[in-house]
Amino acid sequence: AARRDGSITICEYGCGAQFLLIVNGPESGRIWFDDTADLRGYRPVAVDPAAPPHRYGSWCTIQGDVAPESRVDFAQWYHCWLDWACRVVRAR
C-alpha cells in the first residue's frame, strides 16, 4: 500500500495495529508503530526494559511523542521483546 511505502511490517500487535521497520529516509532502521486501524496514525517507538513482566506489559512505549534520541532500532526493539517475553514465561 502506498501509505506504507518505505517500511516493512515486523510484528502484528493485534486489532490491525503493527510494528514497522522503516527502510527508507532519515528514520531508516528505526521502529515505528502503525495504529491507523484505530485512527491514531504512526508513531516512533521507544522501549522500557524495566517494564513489569505482565502478559500485556508496556515494555514498548508507543504513546505520545518519543524524542529522537529515545527511538529504537530493530536490534534494540527485538532484544527488549525477547527479554520481556522470557520474563513473562518465567513469571508463570
N, C-alpha and C positions, 0 to 999 in steps of 0.2 A: 504494500500500500504506500502511496506517495507520502502520506503523513508520517511514515516511519522510515523514510529513506535515511541511510547513514547509521542504522542501528540493527542489532541482532537480538532477538528475544533469547534470554538465557535461563529464565525461570518464570513459571506461571505462579502467581501469588494467590489466585482464586478470584472468582466473580469477574473475570475479564481483565484484572489488573496483572501487570507483568513487570519483571525487571529486564532492563535493556542494557546491552553493552554498546556504547557509542563507538563507531568505527571510522567516522569522518569528522573533520573540523577541530576546533580548539578543545572540545571535551573528549576527543578520541581516547579510548582506553578506560574511560570512567563509566560508572554505573548510574543509570537514571531509572526512575520509576514511572511507568505508564499507567496512569489512573484515569484515562479518558473514558473508560466504561462508566465511571461514577461522576463524569463531568468535572474532574479535578485537574485534568491536564497532565503535564510531565513535570517531574521534579528530580533534582540531583539527589544522590543518596550518600549518607554517612552511616557509620556503624558504631554500635556501643558494645564493645567486647565484655563489659561488665553487666550486661542485661541478665536478669534472672532467667533460669532455665525452665520457663513455663512453656507449654506446648505452643502457645501463640505469643511468646515473649517479644518484646520490642527491641530485638538486637539490631535491627536496621532502622535508621532514622529516615523517614520519608515525609514527615510533616514539617511544614514551614519552610523557610529559606535556609539552605545549607551553604555556609560560607565556602568559597572556592578552596581554601586550604584544608577543609574538613571532608571534601568529596573523595570518594574512594575509587580505586581502580579494580579490575576484575580479581586480581590475586588477593587484595585486602578483603574484598567482599566475600570471596569464596572461603578464605581461611576463617573469617569470623563465622560464617554459616556453619562450616564443619565443626568448629569448636562449640558453638551453641547447640547444634544437633547432638553432639556427643554428650554434652552436659544434660540435655533433656532425657536421653536414654538412660544415663547413669542415675538420674533422679527418680526414675520409675521403680 
